[in-house]
Structure formats: structure tokens, C-alpha cells
Amino acid sequence: MTLTLHHLNASRSQRIVWLLAELGVPHEIVHYKRNPVTNLAPPELLKIHPMGKSPLLEDGDVVIAETGAIAEYLMGKYDTDFHLHPRPSSPEFPRYLEWLHAAEGAIFLPGLLQVYFARVDMTGNPAKEMMAAEREKAASTIEAHLAKYPYFAGERFTAADCLMGFQILMSDAQGGLENRPATKAWFEKMKARPAYQKMLEVGI
Ligand SMILES: N[C@@H](CCC(=O)N[C@@H](CS)C(=O)NCC(=O)O)C(=O)O
């Protein structure tokens, strides 16, 4: 049975590219390119899932969308020795789940809105300040957490680090890690991981 990741360039699907490399299971990656004008995914993805978005994972007859669901699926089915996720009985399990889903939830939303509104003139719009305040709150929540724990779930690397990686990579690209030493230190650790480097080779 072949695991196939349908990967869109410059997208949050890179988290699953990284996670699959950490997992070390045989898989193939099918690449798709965004439309240069609309930035949307090509229609080929619609043939695999009605939302036509990436990441999409195929595992035999199974097609699964949504980053958090894909990560939980991969962990439940393939990380059977709990190398990349804590056991449900572990005290780290709730924190692991929280960050795994924060990566597409409230912590991620302010950064996502910034991308969506990048082409809109927001001068004088009160939403601009509100969004900036939410981005600041998310970044300082991450910074405070990583000042306390070496990894998102706690004392060891897990799939939650892969999922949070996209947001932090985006933030770093915009200079957002200046004055955030704990987040920066976490990011340096991630960049040194062979699987992270493999993700960069695949092409984000
Ligand atoms: N909540 C979904 C979001 C999926 C999503 O919006 N993916 C973007 C890539 S960052 C996409 O495919 N955009 C292209 C499009 O909407 O056509 C997830 O976590 O997988």
C-alpha cells in the first residue's frame, strides 16, 4: 500500500512533508503548483478531494484532508512505537494535542489573515490594529511556551513541532523572531534536524 502526499508549493503541506520524513515510512510526493495570478491550487486537486486543497494524503483507499487529521492519522497508524507522539496516558498528551491543533487554530489564524489581507489596502481600517494585536498575542504565547519547554509537547520532539513549524518559518521570513529568543532557539534546533533539511530539499 503506497502512502501518497499531494503537496502544493509554498503551502502548509510542507508540515506533512517534514512529518513523513521524520516518520521514515516509504511514501511518494505528488507536486502541484499554485496559479501565479490567483495563488489558488490547480483543479487537479479537486479530482482527489472536493475542497481541492493541500495537504491531501492517500493511503490505499483512504483519502484524508486537514493537516491536524492527517498528522493524527499518521501517528495513530504508523508511529506505533510512540517515537513522534506521546501515549494518551502520558502527562504530555493534552499539551501535544493542543499544539497539534493550535497549528490550524487560534494561534495560526492571525498570521493567515495577514496573508489573506496582504493585497488589500487596510489604511484606516480598525481591523488592521485588531489583527496586529492578535498576531502579537499569538507570537508571545508561543514565546512564553518555548521559554518554559524545549519542544511544543514538552521535553521531547513530536509531530506538534512539525505542525507549528510552518507558522514559525513564516514569522521568521517576516523578521518576527527578532526579540523572541526562545522561539528563535527552537527554530535553530529544528533547522538542524535531517528531516527538516529533507523537507527543504523536496521544496517548500
Ligand atoms: N485547514 C486546512 C487548510 C488547507 C488549505 O487551505 N491549504 C491551502 C495551502 S496553504 C491551499 O490548498 N490553498 C489553495 C487553494 O485554496 O486553492 C488544512 O489544515 O489542511
Ligand as a Chemical Component Dictionary entry (heavy atoms), coordinates in Angstrom:
data_LIG
# 
_chem_comp.id                   LIG 
_chem_comp.type                 NON-POLYMER 
_chem_comp.pdbx_formal_charge   0 
_chem_comp.three_letter_code    LIG 
# 
loop_
_chem_comp_atom.comp_id 
_chem_comp_atom.atom_id 
_chem_comp_atom.alt_atom_id 
_chem_comp_atom.type_symbol 
_chem_comp_atom.charge 
_chem_comp_atom.model_Cartn_x 
_chem_comp_atom.model_Cartn_y 
_chem_comp_atom.model_Cartn_z 
_chem_comp_atom.pdbx_ordinal 
LIG N1  N1  N 0 -7.320 23.626 7.190  1  
LIG C1  C1  C 0 -6.712 23.036 6.029  2  
LIG C2  C2  C 0 -6.288 24.166 5.093  3  
LIG C3  C3  C 0 -5.888 23.689 3.726  4  
LIG C4  C4  C 0 -5.535 24.862 2.836  5  
LIG O1  O1  O 0 -6.208 25.912 2.819  6  
LIG N2  N2  N 0 -4.464 24.691 2.079  7  
LIG C5  C5  C 0 -4.006 25.753 1.215  8  
LIG C6  C6  C 0 -2.481 25.718 1.172  9  
LIG S1  S1  S 0 -1.722 26.618 2.455  10 
LIG C7  C7  C 0 -4.472 25.546 -0.217 11 
LIG O2  O2  O 0 -4.572 24.418 -0.665 12 
LIG N3  N3  N 0 -4.707 26.657 -0.913 13 
LIG C8  C8  C 0 -5.030 26.636 -2.296 14 
LIG C9  C9  C 0 -6.480 26.857 -2.581 15 
LIG O3  O3  O 0 -7.237 27.176 -1.649 16 
LIG O4  O4  O 0 -6.864 26.736 -3.746 17 
LIG C10 C10 C 0 -5.544 22.181 6.453  18 
LIG O5  O5  O 0 -5.088 22.282 7.589  19 
LIG O6  O6  O 0 -5.101 21.323 5.684  20 
# 
loop_
_chem_comp_bond.comp_id 
_chem_comp_bond.atom_id_1 
_chem_comp_bond.atom_id_2 
_chem_comp_bond.value_order 
_chem_comp_bond.pdbx_ordinal 
LIG N1  C1  SING 1  
LIG C1  C2  SING 2  
LIG C1  C10 SING 3  
LIG C2  C3  SING 4  
LIG C3  C4  SING 5  
LIG C4  O1  DOUB 6  
LIG C4  N2  SING 7  
LIG N2  C5  SING 8  
LIG C5  C6  SING 9  
LIG C5  C7  SING 10 
LIG C6  S1  SING 11 
LIG C7  O2  DOUB 12 
LIG C7  N3  SING 13 
LIG N3  C8  SING 14 
LIG C8  C9  SING 15 
LIG C9  O3  DOUB 16 
LIG C9  O4  SING 17 
LIG C10 O5  DOUB 18 
LIG C10 O6  SING 19 
# 
